[in-house]
Amino acid sequence: MDFPYLFSSISVRNMELRNRIVMTAMHLGYTPEGEVTDQLVGFYEARAKGGVGLIIVGGCPIDEYGGMAGMIGLNHDRFIPGLKRLTSAVQAHGAKIAAQLYQAGRYTHSAMIGGRKPFSASAVRSRLTGETPRALEIHEIPAVQDKFAEAALRAKKAGFDAVEILGSAGYLICQFLSPLTNKRDDEYGGPLENRMRFGLEVVQKVRSAVGPDYPILMRIAGNDFMEGSHTNREARIFASELEKVGVDLFNVTGGWHETRVPQLTMFVPRRAYVYLAQGIKSAVSVPVLASNRINDPAIGEEIIRNGEADLVTMARALLADPELPNKAKEGKAHLIYHCVACNQGCFDNIFQLRPASCLVNPRAGKEGELALEPAPKVKKVLVIGGGPAGMKAACIAAERGHKVILMERGDQLGGQILLNRQIPGRQEMLMVAKDLERNLPALGVDIRLHQEAERSIVEEIHPDVVVVATGAQPIRPDIPGAEGPNVVQAWEVLAGRRGVGGRIVIVGGNAVGLETALYLANVGTLSPDVLHFLVTNRAETWDFIEERLNKGNKEVIVVEMAGRMGQDIGLSSRWTVMAELRRLGVALMTATKAVSISEGGVEVEKADGKGFIKADSVVLAMGSRAEAKIADDIRDLVQEVYVIGDAKEPRNALEAIREGFIVGLNI
């Protein structure tokens, strides 16, 4: 077996897990009324079939004051029958299942709870909601704690194998624990010993409710990543005390929702927060689960083999590929579709109150309606274009039994995804292309590179179906001077085909423009290897190192006509992109129109008049246009022609891959 540590069993109190892979709680939005739905059951049943050891579902609100729309109800007995259906479906495939007990405190929006005021340890305004909660009176605290216990007992009656108490991310238990949000002067406030009291009493009450043999898990912040709040030192103290009152496993994650330290985007390196779990493991004797950006079985194997943690979280990784455990166990790890932390389908959807989906897995949440059935009639399918849409269409069509040829005019597959190679914090997107590329030959797809699609070639192949996925080309705007020798397209820069000078104006402030700015502003900064070398050898002062981390050798200015930059970047990623640009000193000029380009720079127009920005080079990032001429050229040759992805209309990778999937499903 390739991953003996990852696939070894482990006991959590009396719960035996078949492996060390855990799918931790994710808000999915599949239960709009709180009741378990076929969609939720189908989603988790697919992951149980895929071989995961433990599934934690949630958050599950314990009362009517601390949840939000679309969460899995656990605050009333009426939810038990549906929950039993869910637990039975998961357990039938050998996985264990736990319910996460959720109370958000000051992170609750009053609009989500009928206009009532959320409560917390103290009346400290939440930057997440913009609201100020009311402080719980001391006589109210036992009743809130009792709700945790009642929900835990309800979970046990519903057939859950364990419960997880949510004590991380800045939710209610954190709000009592942290000096930032706990300003009380009674027995629940003041020193750490008192601030821990609320969480410890919650565990004690849950233990009393579920009995001595029922597993209790606790999700804790290994570091709040909030100035003035707790680090791993305090987290270790809290964990040690929690173990004494009955916690059987610690699920260790990163900071609060309010932190400015990224937690979930691809700017976070893989396994970045394992050190937090390692710190907790040093303070307790029960198993510890490492979380955040663990998306590959090899990473999980290394963590467990090295003793950094006992189990690993692969929540979004299993959203992306429910068969990840089975593939790893069966020697097919190279065929895993990896989560790339793009957040486009999961967190960005949830923030907009839409059900979760997935860029790399369009079936996520639609397991019941998008079944991969064998094709009723085998057809010869020609896919023109080797970008993500074309590759996905080819994979799905081939998986259903069609004979598929994939034609790409370039020397490699991947399309625009490959432009991410140069962008700091975006290289993970390359995995989308690599995973599709590895699956193509395994599915029998005939890949033909350096092949330009022409009418004569289509005639020669004589396909039954043609899928046109030829992508798009960048727009060159009708601006005087746009054809000048100092003007380049952003795509040319990112592809490494064109260089630029020391002072650059980028025209266009949406995703491509801002990501190009990130790349150019990073040129000349310290690489991770050089940084490590300089720090460990104390070769330079920290002031010098910090200066070189934050400043490269190019001056970058971005101009955008609209009043806001990055409007096509998802909510969960945009703030990290903007923070990086500010760190690197990129000048961002909104409501600024480029009216002409000359050898010396760009003439711009703003509300207060015209101006001139000096530049050695001008980079155009003003959108793209679909390229699908071949579709019209061959419609009389082929009865079934589909146009997908950017060839249909330039959009993002999530939509392109979804279209490829749907076409592959419908052929």
Secondary structure, DSSP 8 states (H G I E B T S, - for coil): ---TTTTS-EEETTEEESSSEEE--------TTSS--HHHHHHHHHHHHTT-SEEEEEEEESSSSS--TT----SSGGGHHHHHHHHHHHHTTT-EEEEEEE--GGGS-GGGGTT---EESS----TTTS---EE--GGGHHHHHHHHHHHHHHHHHTT-SEEEEEE-TT-HHHHHH-TTT----STTSSSHHHHTHHHHHHHHHHHHHH-TTS-EEEEEES---STTS--HHHHHHHHHHHHHTT--EEEEE---TT-SS-SSSTTS-TTTTHHHHHHHHTT-SS-EEE-SS--SHHHHHHHHHTTS-SEEE-HHHHHH-TTHHHHHHTT-GGG--------TTTHHHHHTT-----SS-TTTT-TTTS-----SS--EEEEE--SHHHHHHHHHHHHTT-EEEEE-SSSSS-GGGGGGGGSTTTGGGHHHHHHHHHHHHHTT-EEE-S----HHHHHHH--SEEEE---EEE---S-TTTTSTTEEEHHHHHTTS----SEEEEE--SHHHHHHHHHHHHTTS--HHHHHHHHHTT-S-HHHHHHHHH--S-EEEEE-SSSSS-TTS-HHHHHHHHHHHHHTT-EEE-S-EEEEEETTEEEEEETTEEEEEE-SEEEE---EEE--HHHHHHTTT-SEEEE-GGGTS---HHHHHHHHHHHHHH-
